[in-house]
Amino acid sequence: MQSAPGRPDLLIFAPVVALLAIGLLMVTSAGSVTGLIQYGDPYFHVKRQAVVAVPGLVAMVLLMRTDYRFFRLLTLPLLAAGFVGLVAVLFVGAEIGGARRWINLGAFNIQPSEIMKFALVNYLAAFAAVRKGEIGDFFRGFLPPLLVVGAAFALVLLEPDFGTGVAMMVTAFIVLFAAGARVGHLLAVGLLSLPGLGLLIYLEPYRMRRLLAFIDPWADRMDAGWNVVQSLLAIGSGGLLGLGLGEGRQKYLYVPEQHTDFIFAILGEELGFVGAATVVLLFVLLAWRGYRAALRAPDVYGCILAVGITTMIVFQALLNIGVVTGSLPATGITLPFISYGGSSLLVTLASVGILLNISSHGTRA
Amino acid sequence: MSRRVPQGLRVRVALVFLGMTFLAVLAWLRLGWLQLVEGSHYRTLALEQRYRAENLVAERGAIYDRNGVPLAVTVQGNAVYGVPAAVENPARAAALLSPLLREPAAELERRLSQDSPTVWLAVRLDPETAAAVERLNLNGVYVVQRPQRDYPHGTLAADILGFTGLDNQGLAGLEFHYESVLRGVPGRHFSERDPRGRAIPGGLSRVVEAVPGHDLILTLDRVLQYMVEQELAQGVAAARAEWGLAILMRPHTGEILAMATYPSFDPAKWSDYLPRAYRNRAVTDQFEPGSTLKLFTAAAALEEGVATIDTVLDAPGQLRIGGGIVHCYSPSGYGSLTLAEAIAKSCNTAFAYLGAEMIGGQTLARYLQAFGFGGRLGVDLPGEAAGSVPTPGRIAGETLRWANVSFGQGIAVTPVQLAAATAAIANGGVLMRPYVVQAIRAPSGDVIEDRQPTPLRRVISEETAREITQAMEMVVSQGTGTRARLPGYRVAGKTGTAQIPENGVYGSKRLASFVGFAPAEAPELVGVVMLYDVQQDTAEGGRWAAPVFAEIMDRALKHLGVPPRPDV
C-alpha cells in the first residue's frame, strides 16, 4: 500500500539547519586554535567541515525525496556492511590514541560505528515491522535483536569506543521499548549487564580514573579531572550571555577536544546560558517533531525507524551535554550537527533526510 | 484516515518523547546552575588559572668614571640558547657549535642533554658569529637578543668593576658589591596564557614596568686608571715579577683615582680565567709590608714624644734583641743615625730598638691600629681583608716580635690600608676612609646618594705629619728611593723590600714596594706600588717599585694639571 507523499515537516528541517549553522560557527571558533597550531590555518577545521556539510545536505534532500521504505530493502545489506566495517576497522583502522575507530580512505576517513548506528536502527525497525506484536515474546521478539545489538556493541568495545558503544546500546534499548519490548526484559538485561559493564570499567584503568574523576573532578584537576574541570570552567565563564562568539579563552588548550567532543563547553563559554539552552531547545524541538513523525507514520517500520533516528540523534546530544557539563562520566562522544567530524555529520544528515521523508507520509493523528 | 500504528506503540513513543524531554530539562537545570548560579565563581577560577605573570628584566644601572665616561653599560646582545627537548642529535649539534662558540663540544653536548626546558649556550656573541649559528639552522638551537653587560674599555679597571653572570647578576667587584643598587626591580607582565605559556590574543593584560637600576659614579679617573695599568704592566715586566698592583688615591678625601692589579682579566670572558685572576688584590690580599711600615713606627715615636725627628739612634750592622738578631741593610751598619736618616737609609736595627724598647709593643700596636692596620677600613669593594696586628701581651718572644713589627715583619696589611695610612701622613694626620663610589644616580638623573669624604680619626698631629713628610722627602732625595725623583715635583716616599713567607718560613721571594705622595709640600696624590716575587738579581723596592711610582706620579700630576715647579 503506497501513500502519496505530502510535504515534509519544516519543523524537523529548521532545527537541523539551525544546529548545523551554529555548529559551523562554533567549529570556526573552537577549531581555530588547534587549526593554527597543527596545520597553520585557523580555518582548517571549518573548511573541512563545510566540505562535508554540503554533500551531507545534498544527501539529506535526496533522501527526503526517496521513499523511506526503500531502506527496508537494504536492512540486511546495511547490517552486513556495518559488521564488515566494524570487523575491518579492528585490522586496518588507523590507530589514534590507542584506539582503532576510523578506516582511512585517502581523502576521507570512515567511522564504521557511525554506519552501524543507522544500520541497527533500520534493522530494529524492520524487525519490529515483521514481528509486530511479538516483540514482547522473549525468544521470538526480544532475543534476536538483543544478540545483533550485543554483537555490534562488543565489536565497538573492541576498538575500543566505550562512549559510542553505550550510545548505541541505549538507543537500541529505547527503540526496543518503543517497539513493544517488555519492560521486565529490558530491566533484566540491563541489570544483568551491570556487572559486565562494571568489569569493563574496572579492567580499563583510564575508564576507572574517568569514573573517579567524575565523582570528584577537583580532586585530580591537573590529571584525570582536567577535562571535566576545564569544561566546567568554560561553561561557567559564559554566564547568561557568554563572552561573545570567538571571544572564548578556554579553547586555548585548556578545554581538550575543543572542536569535537567538548565543543559544547566552548559554546557555553562564548554564547552563554542563552546559547547553550537554545541548543538544547533545538534538540527538544527535533525530538518533538521526530517522534510526532513516528506517531503519524503510515506503518510500523516507518514509526520505529523515525523513533530510532530521532533517538539516535537526540540521545547522543543529551549524552554529550551530560558529559560536558560534568553530569555523566567522561566518554568520547560527539555533539550531533555541531562537533567537527565528517562521517558522523554525513550519516546524521542523511538520517534526517529519511526522517523528513517519513514525516512527509504523515497521517493526521 | 485510519491509524496504522497500534495504540500501544503510540503510547510508548510518547513516553520516549517525555523521557527525552525530562533529560533535556535536567540539562537546562544543570546549565542554569553552572552558568547563572555558579557562573561568576567559575569565571574567577578560570581567569585565575590563565592569568599569569612573566618577569620583565630591569635595565641594569651603568658604571661611570668620575668624569662621566661609561665603564660598564648594558646593551642588547646576541645570545644562543638550546631547548634540549627539541634537539635531535645533541652530539652533532655540539660538534657544529663548538668551533663557533669556542666552547668544548663535550660541554655543549652536556648542556644540550640536560633535563631542563632551556639552557644557555653562549652570550655576548658578535653579530657575525650569531648569524653563523643561525645559518646552521639546528632544531632546538636559537639566537635571541637579550640585555648583556658590556665593558667599553675592555679590561680597564676589571678588578674593580668585576663582572656579571648569564642573567646579568653581579658576581664580582662593584657589580657584586652594589648588586642591589645596580639591579633595579624586575617588572611583571600579567596576562592570560594558555597552558604552554603562550599569550591568549585579546586576553587581559597588565604590565608593571620594571624599575631600572641606579648608576654608579666612581671616583676612578679613566685616564689615570689607564696610565696606572700601563706603567704597572711595564714595571711588572721590567722586574720580571709574578704580578703587581698599584693604587692612586687623593690624600685629603680617600677617593681612589686608580687601582690596578696586573695581570688582570677580561670581564667579558671571565669564565676563561681562574678565580684568583679576578681578585682585587689591593683590597682582598694581605702581605707583610716590610720597610714601608717604618713610617708609622716613626710617626708613633714622634707623636708619643719618645724621640724627635733629630734624635740620634744607634744603627749597628746587627742587633741582639729579645733573644734574636736583627740585621741592618748595611752589613757594617751606620754607627748612629738621626731618626730622619734612619728612615732615609731604612736601617732595621735602629727601628728595632726604637719600636721594641723606646715605644713598646703596647703603644706601637695602638698606633698601628689607629693608622687603620689590623681592621677593615670599610672600603666599598667586596672581600676587604682586615690584615693583622699582633696583640700586645699575648705573644711569645714579645720584644723580638715588636722589634720585627717596627720594620714591617710579623704584621700583615692590605695595600689599601697602606695607601690610607700614607694618605694620613700626607694630609696632615687624618685617616680617611678610601672609597670608589662617589655618587649613586637614578636613571632620571637625580642623585640618590652623594658620598662625602669620611674622616675616620685623627691619628697624628699635623706637626708629626710634617716631620715624617720631610724624612720621606729625604728618602727620595738621598736615601733608598732616589729612583722616585721627579723633575719639577717634590716627592715624599718610602721603599720596602719584604721577604715573602712561604709556609711560615721566609724563602727567597721578595715583595718590592714603594709608597709615597707628591707634591710633598701640598700633596695631591698618594701612590702605592707593589711588585710580587721580583725575579732579578736584586729585588729592592727602591730599584723596581720606585721607578714605576715615579712614572705614574709624573703622568698623573700632569694629567691633573698640577704645575711643575722650576725650582725643584
Chai-1 contact restraints between the chains, C-beta under 6 A:
chainA,res_idxA,chainB,res_idxB,connection_type,confidence,min_distance_angstrom,max_distance_angstrom,comment,restraint_id
A,I174,B,V16,contact,1.0,0.0,6.0,A-B,restraint_1
A,A178,B,R12,contact,1.0,0.0,6.0,A-B,restraint_2
A,A178,B,V13,contact,1.0,0.0,6.0,A-B,restraint_3
A,A178,B,V16,contact,1.0,0.0,6.0,A-B,restraint_4
A,L233,B,Y42,contact,1.0,0.0,6.0,A-B,restraint_5
A,L233,B,L45,contact,1.0,0.0,6.0,A-B,restraint_6
A,L233,B,A46,contact,1.0,0.0,6.0,A-B,restraint_7
A,I235,B,L34,contact,1.0,0.0,6.0,A-B,restraint_8
A,G236,B,L34,contact,1.0,0.0,6.0,A-B,restraint_9
A,G236,B,E38,contact,1.0,0.0,6.0,A-B,restraint_10
A,G236,B,G39,contact,1.0,0.0,6.0,A-B,restraint_11
A,G236,B,Y42,contact,1.0,0.0,6.0,A-B,restraint_12
A,S237,B,Y42,contact,1.0,0.0,6.0,A-B,restraint_13
A,S237,B,R43,contact,1.0,0.0,6.0,A-B,restraint_14
A,S237,B,A46,contact,1.0,0.0,6.0,A-B,restraint_15
A,G238,B,Q35,contact,1.0,0.0,6.0,A-B,restraint_16
A,G239,B,Q35,contact,1.0,0.0,6.0,A-B,restraint_17
A,G239,B,G39,contact,1.0,0.0,6.0,A-B,restraint_18
A,R249,B,I200,contact,1.0,0.0,6.0,A-B,restraint_19
A,Y252,B,D194,contact,1.0,0.0,6.0,A-B,restraint_20
A,Y252,B,I200,contact,1.0,0.0,6.0,A-B,restraint_21
A,L253,B,D194,contact,1.0,0.0,6.0,A-B,restraint_22
A,L253,B,P195,contact,1.0,0.0,6.0,A-B,restraint_23
A,F273,B,L31,contact,1.0,0.0,6.0,A-B,restraint_24
A,F273,B,Q35,contact,1.0,0.0,6.0,A-B,restraint_25
A,F273,B,L36,contact,1.0,0.0,6.0,A-B,restraint_26
A,A276,B,L31,contact,1.0,0.0,6.0,A-B,restraint_27
A,A277,B,W28,contact,1.0,0.0,6.0,A-B,restraint_28
A,A277,B,L31,contact,1.0,0.0,6.0,A-B,restraint_29
A,V280,B,A24,contact,1.0,0.0,6.0,A-B,restraint_30
A,V280,B,A27,contact,1.0,0.0,6.0,A-B,restraint_31
A,V280,B,W28,contact,1.0,0.0,6.0,A-B,restraint_32
A,V284,B,A24,contact,1.0,0.0,6.0,A-B,restraint_33
A,A287,B,M20,contact,1.0,0.0,6.0,A-B,restraint_34
A,Y291,B,V13,contact,1.0,0.0,6.0,A-B,restraint_35
A,Y291,B,F17,contact,1.0,0.0,6.0,A-B,restraint_36
A,A294,B,V13,contact,1.0,0.0,6.0,A-B,restraint_37
A,L295,B,R10,contact,1.0,0.0,6.0,A-B,restraint_38
A,L295,B,V13,contact,1.0,0.0,6.0,A-B,restraint_39
A,P298,B,R4,contact,1.0,0.0,6.0,A-B,restraint_40
A,D299,B,R4,contact,1.0,0.0,6.0,A-B,restraint_41
A,C303,B,V5,contact,1.0,0.0,6.0,A-B,restraint_42
A,V307,B,V13,contact,1.0,0.0,6.0,A-B,restraint_43
A,V314,B,M20,contact,1.0,0.0,6.0,A-B,restraint_44
A,L318,B,L23,contact,1.0,0.0,6.0,A-B,restraint_45
A,I321,B,A27,contact,1.0,0.0,6.0,A-B,restraint_46
A,T325,B,R30,contact,1.0,0.0,6.0,A-B,restraint_47
A,S327,B,R30,contact,1.0,0.0,6.0,A-B,restraint_48
A,T363,B,M1,contact,1.0,0.0,6.0,A-B,restraint_49
